[in-house]
Amino acid sequence: MTGEPAAPRPPRSYRTARRTAAGLVLLDGPAGLVEPPGGYGHVVLDGARDLSPPQCRAVARRTAFGSLTVLGDLARGTTPRAARDWRAQPAHPGKPEARVVPLTLGHRVPAAIADLADRLPPHLDADVPAGRPARADGEATVHRTADLPAGARTAVRAARAEELPECLREPVPPTAR
């Protein structure tokens, strides 16, 4: 025995095979040729930046005669296959003529935070336009630290002391059991 784990046994039949999300989406295409899936009049797809081309096509098969709104912040991609440019994405669901409209107006993010965040896109491999905050308030202070956990604790304590009412500034001691 070499100490290495044994290779997994293949399934006895297609019924016992373990299915993954990636595998199921690949089966969606041939299944749609045999029996087209039901469709929707309009689909809103949020967080689409992380969808693979087969996943985009699976959604498109359900909107063949309807419309599709695709949303996602390219700067927040979480997978290696994450979209880098929306102009290329419409071809994946078979809609190369789709209109791409960047949504840049932010209602929740203060201007100070938006200005700080706008420094990031030039360092990413993503085509992200600058944001336009609707709010003119906010404050952003950058503190450089060699010890990230200690720096984060210090920043959180400072923010709590500044914004929380007095009764919430100190941690509540644990109750005795």
Secondary structure as GFF3:
##gff-version 3
##sequence-region A 1 177
A	DSSP	alpha_helix	21	34	.	.	.	ID=ss1
A	DSSP	beta_strand	42	45	.	.	.	ID=ss2
A	DSSP	three_ten_helix	48	50	.	.	.	ID=ss3
A	DSSP	alpha_helix	53	61	.	.	.	ID=ss4
A	DSSP	beta_strand	67	70	.	.	.	ID=ss5
A	DSSP	three_ten_helix	74	76	.	.	.	ID=ss6
A	DSSP	three_ten_helix	89	91	.	.	.	ID=ss7
A	DSSP	beta_strand	105	110	.	.	.	ID=ss8
A	DSSP	alpha_helix	111	117	.	.	.	ID=ss9
A	DSSP	three_ten_helix	121	123	.	.	.	ID=ss10
A	DSSP	beta_strand	132	135	.	.	.	ID=ss11
A	DSSP	alpha_helix	148	163	.	.	.	ID=ss12
A	DSSP	alpha_helix	166	169	.	.	.	ID=ss13
###
